Amino acid sequence: MRLAAGLNLEQAAAATGMERENIRKRETGEAQLRAHEIEKFAQAYACSEAEILGHSPDVTRQEQAILQMFRAMTPEQQSTLFRLGSALAQPAEIPVTPPAAIKRA
């Protein structure tokens, strides 16, 4: 999960507040993941707690990447992106004539 999030051990340690060696041990199974660490890893890796526990993701990697980018934006950028996304999600209000219905002169 750490590599999918694009983090090396040093970055993961900084993001979780844990020692690099402790992260490595949890990744290799040498040490058990503790309950209070699940949320830390989920936030650091921009994924759900269920994914940290090995359950299937309920969002795609692309959706996770979008969420990670969104979280890195300023509030103003988030607002702009939200408005753009809302506009793109609405059906076009411009009437479109199907090509078969166009009569040639």
N, CA, C and O atoms as CSV, one atom per row, in Angstrom:
chain,resi,resn,atom,element,x,y,z
A,1,MET,N,N,0.824,-1.186,0.000
A,1,MET,CA,C,0.000,0.000,0.000
A,1,MET,C,C,0.876,1.259,0.000
A,1,MET,O,O,0.555,2.256,-0.647
A,2,ARG,N,N,1.980,1.189,0.737
A,2,ARG,CA,C,2.855,2.356,0.816
A,2,ARG,C,C,3.394,2.723,-0.555
A,2,ARG,O,O,3.420,3.896,-0.928
A,3,LEU,N,N,3.823,1.713,-1.306
A,3,LEU,CA,C,4.367,1.977,-2.635
A,3,LEU,C,C,3.293,2.473,-3.588
A,3,LEU,O,O,3.556,3.336,-4.426
A,4,ALA,N,N,2.085,1.935,-3.468
A,4,ALA,CA,C,0.975,2.405,-4.305
A,4,ALA,C,C,0.659,3.862,-4.007
A,4,ALA,O,O,0.189,4.593,-4.879
A,5,ALA,N,N,0.917,4.284,-2.771
A,5,ALA,CA,C,0.700,5.684,-2.392
A,5,ALA,C,C,1.867,6.562,-2.829
A,5,ALA,O,O,1.813,7.784,-2.694
A,6,GLY,N,N,2.932,5.935,-3.358
A,6,GLY,CA,C,4.073,6.701,-3.835
A,6,GLY,C,C,5.000,7.177,-2.729
A,6,GLY,O,O,5.690,8.185,-2.882
A,7,LEU,N,N,5.019,6.454,-1.614
A,7,LEU,CA,C,5.843,6.868,-0.480
A,7,LEU,C,C,6.994,5.888,-0.245
A,7,LEU,O,O,6.827,4.675,-0.373
A,8,ASN,N,N,8.160,6.430,0.100
A,8,ASN,CA,C,9.238,5.572,0.557
A,8,ASN,C,C,9.114,5.444,2.075
A,8,ASN,O,O,8.247,6.073,2.681
A,9,LEU,N,N,9.972,4.637,2.687
A,9,LEU,CA,C,9.870,4.428,4.132
A,9,LEU,C,C,10.022,5.719,4.921
A,9,LEU,O,O,9.313,5.944,5.902
A,10,GLU,N,N,10.947,6.564,4.489
A,10,GLU,CA,C,11.180,7.830,5.185
A,10,GLU,C,C,9.923,8.706,5.159
A,10,GLU,O,O,9.537,9.278,6.179
A,11,GLN,N,N,9.288,8.808,3.983
A,11,GLN,CA,C,8.076,9.616,3.846
A,11,GLN,C,C,6.932,9.016,4.657
A,11,GLN,O,O,6.162,9.746,5.283
A,12,ALA,N,N,6.819,7.697,4.649
A,12,ALA,CA,C,5.770,7.031,5.425
A,12,ALA,C,C,5.985,7.267,6.916
A,12,ALA,O,O,5.026,7.471,7.660
A,13,ALA,N,N,7.229,7.238,7.348
A,13,ALA,CA,C,7.531,7.487,8.756
A,13,ALA,C,C,7.125,8.904,9.140
A,13,ALA,O,O,6.528,9.119,10.195
A,14,ALA,N,N,7.445,9.856,8.296
A,14,ALA,CA,C,7.079,11.246,8.580
A,14,ALA,C,C,5.558,11.420,8.601
A,14,ALA,O,O,5.023,12.136,9.447
A,15,ALA,N,N,4.870,10.765,7.671
A,15,ALA,CA,C,3.414,10.909,7.561
A,15,ALA,C,C,2.668,10.235,8.707
A,15,ALA,O,O,1.593,10.689,9.099
A,16,THR,N,N,3.230,9.156,9.246
A,16,THR,CA,C,2.543,8.412,10.302
A,16,THR,C,C,3.050,8.754,11.699
A,16,THR,O,O,2.379,8.467,12.691
A,17,GLY,N,N,4.235,9.367,11.782
A,17,GLY,CA,C,4.835,9.634,13.074
A,17,GLY,C,C,5.453,8.395,13.700
A,17,GLY,O,O,5.684,8.350,14.908
A,18,MET,N,N,5.719,7.391,12.872
A,18,MET,CA,C,6.298,6.138,13.346
A,18,MET,C,C,7.742,6.024,12.871
A,18,MET,O,O,8.165,6.728,11.954
A,19,GLU,N,N,8.485,5.135,13.502
A,19,GLU,CA,C,9.850,4.852,13.078
A,19,GLU,C,C,9.824,4.009,11.805
A,19,GLU,O,O,8.936,3.178,11.614
A,20,ARG,N,N,10.812,4.237,10.934
A,20,ARG,CA,C,10.885,3.469,9.680
A,20,ARG,C,C,10.918,1.970,9.940
A,20,ARG,O,O,10.246,1.201,9.254
A,21,GLU,N,N,11.696,1.559,10.926
A,21,GLU,CA,C,11.829,0.138,11.231
A,21,GLU,C,C,10.493,-0.467,11.659
A,21,GLU,O,O,10.193,-1.607,11.305
A,22,ASN,N,N,9.693,0.276,12.411
A,22,ASN,CA,C,8.379,-0.231,12.831
A,22,ASN,C,C,7.451,-0.391,11.635
A,22,ASN,O,O,6.671,-1.342,11.578
A,23,ILE,N,N,7.527,0.527,10.686
A,23,ILE,CA,C,6.708,0.402,9.479
A,23,ILE,C,C,7.136,-0.828,8.691
A,23,ILE,O,O,6.294,-1.607,8.243
A,24,ARG,N,N,8.455,-1.005,8.520
A,24,ARG,CA,C,8.970,-2.161,7.784
A,24,ARG,C,C,8.506,-3.464,8.431
A,24,ARG,O,O,8.102,-4.391,7.729
A,25,LYS,N,N,8.559,-3.542,9.747
A,25,LYS,CA,C,8.147,-4.760,10.451
A,25,LYS,C,C,6.671,-5.069,10.221
A,25,LYS,O,O,6.295,-6.234,10.085
A,26,ARG,N,N,5.840,-4.043,10.176
A,26,ARG,CA,C,4.421,-4.267,9.935
A,26,ARG,C,C,4.178,-4.685,8.485
A,26,ARG,O,O,3.308,-5.511,8.212
A,27,GLU,N,N,4.934,-4.123,7.575
A,27,GLU,CA,C,4.789,-4.492,6.164
A,27,GLU,C,C,5.219,-5.931,5.898
A,27,GLU,O,O,4.623,-6.613,5.065
A,28,THR,N,N,6.249,-6.393,6.601
A,28,THR,CA,C,6.760,-7.750,6.381
A,28,THR,C,C,6.090,-8.795,7.260
A,28,THR,O,O,6.324,-9.992,7.093
A,29,GLY,N,N,5.252,-8.344,8.203
A,29,GLY,CA,C,4.568,-9.274,9.087
A,29,GLY,C,C,5.372,-9.656,10.317
A,29,GLY,O,O,4.948,-10.511,11.094
A,30,GLU,N,N,6.531,-9.029,10.503
A,30,GLU,CA,C,7.335,-9.309,11.701
A,30,GLU,C,C,6.660,-8.777,12.959
A,30,GLU,O,O,6.912,-9.270,14.058
A,31,ALA,N,N,5.813,-7.781,12.800
A,31,ALA,CA,C,5.079,-7.209,13.932
A,31,ALA,C,C,3.631,-7.002,13.516
A,31,ALA,O,O,3.334,-6.728,12.353
A,32,GLN,N,N,2.743,-7.137,14.485
A,32,GLN,CA,C,1.313,-6.966,14.239
A,32,GLN,C,C,0.958,-5.474,14.140
A,32,GLN,O,O,1.524,-4.638,14.844
A,33,LEU,N,N,0.026,-5.173,13.266
A,33,LEU,CA,C,-0.506,-3.820,13.157
A,33,LEU,C,C,-1.414,-3.577,14.358
A,33,LEU,O,O,-2.300,-4.380,14.647
A,34,ARG,N,N,-1.192,-2.480,15.045
A,34,ARG,CA,C,-1.997,-2.155,16.218
A,34,ARG,C,C,-3.201,-1.316,15.807
A,34,ARG,O,O,-3.166,-0.601,14.806
A,35,ALA,N,N,-4.251,-1.417,16.586
A,35,ALA,CA,C,-5.511,-0.740,16.255
A,35,ALA,C,C,-5.326,0.758,16.061
A,35,ALA,O,O,-5.884,1.329,15.124
A,36,HIS,N,N,-4.559,1.401,16.921
A,36,HIS,CA,C,-4.388,2.856,16.817
A,36,HIS,C,C,-3.545,3.271,15.607
A,36,HIS,O,O,-3.501,4.454,15.268
A,37,GLU,N,N,-2.879,2.322,14.956
A,37,GLU,CA,C,-2.051,2.627,13.786
A,37,GLU,C,C,-2.838,2.586,12.477
A,37,GLU,O,O,-2.411,3.160,11.475
A,38,ILE,N,N,-3.970,1.917,12.486
A,38,ILE,CA,C,-4.743,1.743,11.256
A,38,ILE,C,C,-5.118,3.080,10.648
A,38,ILE,O,O,-4.923,3.283,9.450
A,39,GLU,N,N,-5.649,3.996,11.440
A,39,GLU,CA,C,-6.041,5.307,10.928
A,39,GLU,C,C,-4.829,6.088,10.438
A,39,GLU,O,O,-4.917,6.788,9.429
A,40,LYS,N,N,-3.703,5.981,11.133
A,40,LYS,CA,C,-2.475,6.676,10.709
A,40,LYS,C,C,-2.058,6.225,9.312
A,40,LYS,O,O,-1.745,7.045,8.449
A,41,PHE,N,N,-2.058,4.914,9.103
A,41,PHE,CA,C,-1.665,4.390,7.797
A,41,PHE,C,C,-2.672,4.782,6.720
A,41,PHE,O,O,-2.281,5.157,5.615
A,42,ALA,N,N,-3.948,4.701,7.029
A,42,ALA,CA,C,-4.978,5.058,6.050
A,42,ALA,C,C,-4.833,6.509,5.610
A,42,ALA,O,O,-4.941,6.810,4.421
A,43,GLN,N,N,-4.593,7.396,6.546
A,43,GLN,CA,C,-4.411,8.812,6.195
A,43,GLN,C,C,-3.133,9.015,5.399
A,43,GLN,O,O,-3.133,9.734,4.400
A,44,ALA,N,N,-2.054,8.394,5.827
A,44,ALA,CA,C,-0.773,8.561,5.148
A,44,ALA,C,C,-0.806,8.010,3.731
A,44,ALA,O,O,-0.182,8.571,2.831
A,45,TYR,N,N,-1.529,6.919,3.529
A,45,TYR,CA,C,-1.560,6.258,2.226
A,45,TYR,C,C,-2.782,6.637,1.398
A,45,TYR,O,O,-2.987,6.096,0.312
A,46,ALA,N,N,-3.590,7.555,1.900
A,46,ALA,CA,C,-4.790,8.036,1.204
A,46,ALA,C,C,-5.678,6.872,0.769
A,46,ALA,O,O,-6.056,6.757,-0.397
A,47,CYS,N,N,-5.998,6.020,1.728
A,47,CYS,CA,C,-6.880,4.887,1.445
A,47,CYS,C,C,-7.798,4.682,2.648
A,47,CYS,O,O,-7.716,5.408,3.638
A,48,SER,N,N,-8.651,3.706,2.547
A,48,SER,CA,C,-9.581,3.448,3.650
A,48,SER,C,C,-8.929,2.545,4.693
A,48,SER,O,O,-7.951,1.849,4.419
A,49,GLU,N,N,-9.495,2.577,5.887
A,49,GLU,CA,C,-9.014,1.691,6.945
A,49,GLU,C,C,-9.247,0.235,6.552
A,49,GLU,O,O,-8.456,-0.639,6.905
A,50,ALA,N,N,-10.324,-0.024,5.826
A,50,ALA,CA,C,-10.615,-1.389,5.375
A,50,ALA,C,C,-9.504,-1.904,4.461
A,50,ALA,O,O,-9.132,-3.076,4.524
A,51,GLU,N,N,-8.978,-1.023,3.614
A,51,GLU,CA,C,-7.887,-1.436,2.728
A,51,GLU,C,C,-6.623,-1.748,3.519
A,51,GLU,O,O,-5.890,-2.674,3.174
A,52,ILE,N,N,-6.363,-0.991,4.565
A,52,ILE,CA,C,-5.205,-1.266,5.411
A,52,ILE,C,C,-5.331,-2.668,5.999
A,52,ILE,O,O,-4.332,-3.366,6.172
A,53,LEU,N,N,-6.551,-3.072,6.303
A,53,LEU,CA,C,-6.801,-4.392,6.877
A,53,LEU,C,C,-6.891,-5.488,5.821
A,53,LEU,O,O,-7.130,-6.650,6.148
A,54,GLY,N,N,-6.701,-5.118,4.552
A,54,GLY,CA,C,-6.667,-6.112,3.488
A,54,GLY,C,C,-7.977,-6.360,2.780
A,54,GLY,O,O,-8.076,-7.303,1.995
A,55,HIS,N,N,-8.989,-5.543,3.031
A,55,HIS,CA,C,-10.270,-5.705,2.354
A,55,HIS,C,C,-10.228,-5.023,0.990
A,55,HIS,O,O,-9.430,-4.113,0.762
A,56,SER,N,N,-11.082,-5.466,0.102
A,56,SER,CA,C,-11.143,-4.887,-1.233
A,56,SER,C,C,-11.460,-3.401,-1.167
A,56,SER,O,O,-12.287,-2.972,-0.362
A,57,PRO,N,N,-10.803,-2.618,-2.013
A,57,PRO,CA,C,-11.095,-1.183,-2.008
A,57,PRO,C,C,-12.484,-0.907,-2.550
A,57,PRO,O,O,-12.940,-1.560,-3.488
A,58,ASP,N,N,-13.157,0.076,-1.946
A,58,ASP,CA,C,-14.465,0.455,-2.447
A,58,ASP,C,C,-14.350,1.629,-3.413
A,58,ASP,O,O,-15.352,2.109,-3.942
A,59,VAL,N,N,-13.127,2.084,-3.635
A,59,VAL,CA,C,-12.854,3.107,-4.645
A,59,VAL,C,C,-11.646,2.661,-5.465
A,59,VAL,O,O,-10.795,1.913,-4.984
A,60,THR,N,N,-11.588,3.126,-6.691
A,60,THR,CA,C,-10.478,2.753,-7.561
A,60,THR,C,C,-9.221,3.519,-7.185
A,60,THR,O,O,-9.279,4.490,-6.431
A,61,ARG,N,N,-8.095,3.083,-7.708
A,61,ARG,CA,C,-6.828,3.802,-7.472
A,61,ARG,C,C,-6.915,5.220,-8.037
A,61,ARG,O,O,-6.373,6.159,-7.454
A,62,GLN,N,N,-7.597,5.373,-9.171
A,62,GLN,CA,C,-7.755,6.702,-9.765
A,62,GLN,C,C,-8.563,7.602,-8.829
A,62,GLN,O,O,-8.230,8.774,-8.649
A,63,GLU,N,N,-9.613,7.060,-8.240
A,63,GLU,CA,C,-10.407,7.840,-7.290
A,63,GLU,C,C,-9.582,8.195,-6.059
A,63,GLU,O,O,-9.701,9.300,-5.531
A,64,GLN,N,N,-8.752,7.273,-5.601
A,64,GLN,CA,C,-7.877,7.552,-4.467
A,64,GLN,C,C,-6.894,8.675,-4.810
A,64,GLN,O,O,-6.636,9.557,-3.990
A,65,ALA,N,N,-6.349,8.632,-6.035
A,65,ALA,CA,C,-5.401,9.663,-6.468
A,65,ALA,C,C,-6.080,11.026,-6.527
A,65,ALA,O,O,-5.495,12.038,-6.141
A,66,ILE,N,N,-7.315,11.042,-7.012
A,66,ILE,CA,C,-8.063,12.306,-7.071
A,66,ILE,C,C,-8.285,12.839,-5.661
A,66,ILE,O,O,-8.131,14.037,-5.419
A,67,LEU,N,N,-8.641,11.965,-4.738
A,67,LEU,CA,C,-8.844,12.383,-3.358
A,67,LEU,C,C,-7.550,12.919,-2.750
A,67,LEU,O,O,-7.563,13.929,-2.046
A,68,GLN,N,N,-6.452,12.255,-3.018
A,68,GLN,CA,C,-5.162,12.705,-2.497
A,68,GLN,C,C,-4.810,14.087,-3.053
A,68,GLN,O,O,-4.333,14.947,-2.312
A,69,MET,N,N,-5.040,14.305,-4.345
A,69,MET,CA,C,-4.773,15.617,-4.939
A,69,MET,C,C,-5.690,16.669,-4.324
A,69,MET,O,O,-5.259,17.778,-4.011
A,70,PHE,N,N,-6.964,16.303,-4.156
A,70,PHE,CA,C,-7.940,17.229,-3.584
A,70,PHE,C,C,-7.509,17.672,-2.182
A,70,PHE,O,O,-7.586,18.854,-1.849
A,71,ARG,N,N,-7.061,16.728,-1.377
A,71,ARG,CA,C,-6.642,17.038,-0.012
A,71,ARG,C,C,-5.420,17.957,0.027
A,71,ARG,O,O,-5.221,18.687,0.998
A,72,ALA,N,N,-4.605,17.921,-1.024
A,72,ALA,CA,C,-3.395,18.753,-1.080
A,72,ALA,C,C,-3.694,20.179,-1.547
A,72,ALA,O,O,-2.825,21.048,-1.471
A,73,MET,N,N,-4.903,20.424,-2.023
A,73,MET,CA,C,-5.266,21.741,-2.551
A,73,MET,C,C,-5.652,22.721,-1.448
A,73,MET,O,O,-6.010,22.338,-0.335
A,74,THR,N,N,-5.566,23.988,-1.801
A,74,THR,CA,C,-6.060,25.028,-0.895
A,74,THR,C,C,-7.591,24.981,-0.908
A,74,THR,O,O,-8.171,24.409,-1.830
A,75,PRO,N,N,-8.253,25.564,0.084
A,75,PRO,CA,C,-9.719,25.597,0.066
A,75,PRO,C,C,-10.287,26.259,-1.191
A,75,PRO,O,O,-11.317,25.831,-1.712
A,76,GLU,N,N,-9.619,27.292,-1.669
A,76,GLU,CA,C,-10.089,27.967,-2.885
A,76,GLU,C,C,-9.988,27.038,-4.096
A,76,GLU,O,O,-10.892,26.993,-4.930
A,77,GLN,N,N,-8.877,26.296,-4.185
A,77,GLN,CA,C,-8.714,25.346,-5.283
A,77,GLN,C,C,-9.751,24.229,-5.193
A,77,GLN,O,O,-10.300,23.805,-6.210
A,78,GLN,N,N,-10.014,23.760,-3.990
A,78,GLN,CA,C,-11.021,22.718,-3.800
A,78,GLN,C,C,-12.390,23.205,-4.263
A,78,GLN,O,O,-13.128,22.467,-4.915
A,79,SER,N,N,-12.727,24.447,-3.924
A,79,SER,CA,C,-14.010,25.012,-4.324
A,79,SER,C,C,-14.112,25.102,-5.841
A,79,SER,O,O,-15.146,24.772,-6.422
A,80,THR,N,N,-13.033,25.551,-6.479
A,80,THR,CA,C,-13.022,25.657,-7.941
A,80,THR,C,C,-13.179,24.281,-8.579
A,80,THR,O,O,-13.961,24.111,-9.514
A,81,LEU,N,N,-12.444,23.316,-8.079
A,81,LEU,CA,C,-12.533,21.959,-8.626
A,81,LEU,C,C,-13.925,21.375,-8.427
A,81,LEU,O,O,-14.455,20.706,-9.314
A,82,PHE,N,N,-14.512,21.628,-7.269
A,82,PHE,CA,C,-15.857,21.130,-7.000
A,82,PHE,C,C,-16.865,21.716,-7.991
A,82,PHE,O,O,-17.712,20.997,-8.522
A,83,ARG,N,N,-16.767,23.029,-8.237
A,83,ARG,CA,C,-17.678,23.666,-9.203
A,83,ARG,C,C,-17.471,23.094,-10.606
A,83,ARG,O,O,-18.441,22.847,-11.322
A,84,LEU,N,N,-16.227,22.885,-10.996
A,84,LEU,CA,C,-15.931,22.311,-12.307
A,84,LEU,C,C,-16.493,20.895,-12.410
A,84,LEU,O,O,-17.123,20.536,-13.404
A,85,GLY,N,N,-16.256,20.097,-11.369
A,85,GLY,CA,C,-16.779,18.730,-11.374
A,85,GLY,C,C,-18.292,18.690,-11.439
A,85,GLY,O,O,-18.871,17.851,-12.129
A,86,SER,N,N,-18.937,19.606,-10.712
A,86,SER,CA,C,-20.404,19.674,-10.744
A,86,SER,C,C,-20.901,20.031,-12.136
A,86,SER,O,O,-21.884,19.466,-12.614
A,87,ALA,N,N,-20.220,20.969,-12.784
A,87,ALA,CA,C,-20.616,21.377,-14.134
A,87,ALA,C,C,-20.405,20.228,-15.124
A,87,ALA,O,O,-21.240,20.013,-16.002
A,88,LEU,N,N,-19.327,19.507,-14.997
A,88,LEU,CA,C,-19.049,18.389,-15.910
A,88,LEU,C,C,-20.021,17.235,-15.706
A,88,LEU,O,O,-20.314,16.491,-16.642
A,89,ALA,N,N,-20.516,17.088,-14.496
A,89,ALA,CA,C,-21.432,15.987,-14.195
A,89,ALA,C,C,-22.853,16.246,-14.685
A,89,ALA,O,O,-23.650,15.313,-14.779
A,90,GLN,N,N,-23.181,17.501,-14.997
A,90,GLN,CA,C,-24.515,17.851,-15.476
A,90,GLN,C,C,-24.632,17.544,-16.964
A,90,GLN,O,O,-23.675,17.733,-17.715
A,91,PRO,N,N,-25.791,17.075,-17.391
A,91,PRO,CA,C,-25.963,16.843,-18.830
A,91,PRO,C,C,-25.928,18.173,-19.587
A,91,PRO,O,O,-26.345,19.213,-19.077
A,92,ALA,N,N,-25.426,18.106,-20.798
A,92,ALA,CA,C,-25.343,19.315,-21.624
A,92,ALA,C,C,-26.738,19.876,-21.868
A,92,ALA,O,O,-27.679,19.127,-22.131
A,93,GLU,N,N,-26.865,21.190,-21.780
A,93,GLU,CA,C,-28.152,21.841,-22.010
A,93,GLU,C,C,-28.253,22.369,-23.439
A,93,GLU,O,O,-29.268,22.955,-23.817
A,94,ILE,N,N,-27.218,22.164,-24.219
A,94,ILE,CA,C,-27.227,22.615,-25.610
A,94,ILE,C,C,-27.896,21.528,-26.441
A,94,ILE,O,O,-27.444,20.383,-26.432
A,95,PRO,N,N,-28.971,21.867,-27.163
A,95,PRO,CA,C,-29.631,20.837,-27.978
A,95,PRO,C,C,-28.689,20.361,-29.091
A,95,PRO,O,O,-28.052,21.159,-29.778
A,96,VAL,N,N,-28.627,19.072,-29.238
A,96,VAL,CA,C,-27.757,18.486,-30.261
A,96,VAL,C,C,-28.631,17.741,-31.253
A,96,VAL,O,O,-29.469,16.922,-30.874
A,97,THR,N,N,-28.424,18.036,-32.524
A,97,THR,CA,C,-29.162,17.344,-33.568
A,97,THR,C,C,-28.342,16.144,-34.024
A,97,THR,O,O,-27.194,16.302,-34.439
A,98,PRO,N,N,-28.915,14.956,-33.952
A,98,PRO,CA,C,-28.171,13.762,-34.388
A,98,PRO,C,C,-27.787,13.891,-35.857
A,98,PRO,O,O,-28.570,14.427,-36.642
A,99,PRO,N,N,-26.607,13.417,-36.253
A,99,PRO,CA,C,-26.154,13.559,-37.636
A,99,PRO,C,C,-27.132,12.999,-38.669
A,99,PRO,O,O,-27.228,13.549,-39.766
A,100,ALA,N,N,-27.849,11.942,-38.360
A,100,ALA,CA,C,-28.786,11.351,-39.315
A,100,ALA,C,C,-29.965,12.275,-39.598
A,100,ALA,O,O,-30.587,12.170,-40.655
A,101,ALA,N,N,-30.279,13.172,-38.678
A,101,ALA,CA,C,-31.423,14.061,-38.839
A,101,ALA,C,C,-31.088,15.337,-39.621
A,101,ALA,O,O,-31.983,16.115,-39.951
A,102,ILE,N,N,-29.813,15.549,-39.915
A,102,ILE,CA,C,-29.415,16.768,-40.661
A,102,ILE,C,C,-29.630,16.524,-42.142
A,102,ILE,O,O,-29.122,15.553,-42.703
A,103,LYS,N,N,-30.382,17.409,-42.769
A,103,LYS,CA,C,-30.652,17.288,-44.205
A,103,LYS,C,C,-29.626,18.116,-44.957
A,103,LYS,O,O,-29.338,19.254,-44.587
A,104,ARG,N,N,-29.096,17.557,-45.978
A,104,ARG,CA,C,-28.111,18.275,-46.794
A,104,ARG,C,C,-28.823,19.005,-47.908
A,104,ARG,O,O,-29.801,18.498,-48.458
A,105,ALA,N,N,-28.350,20.183,-48.246
A,105,ALA,CA,C,-28.970,20.999,-49.290
A,105,ALA,C,C,-28.559,20.590,-50.659
A,105,ALA,O,O,-29.001,21.187,-51.641
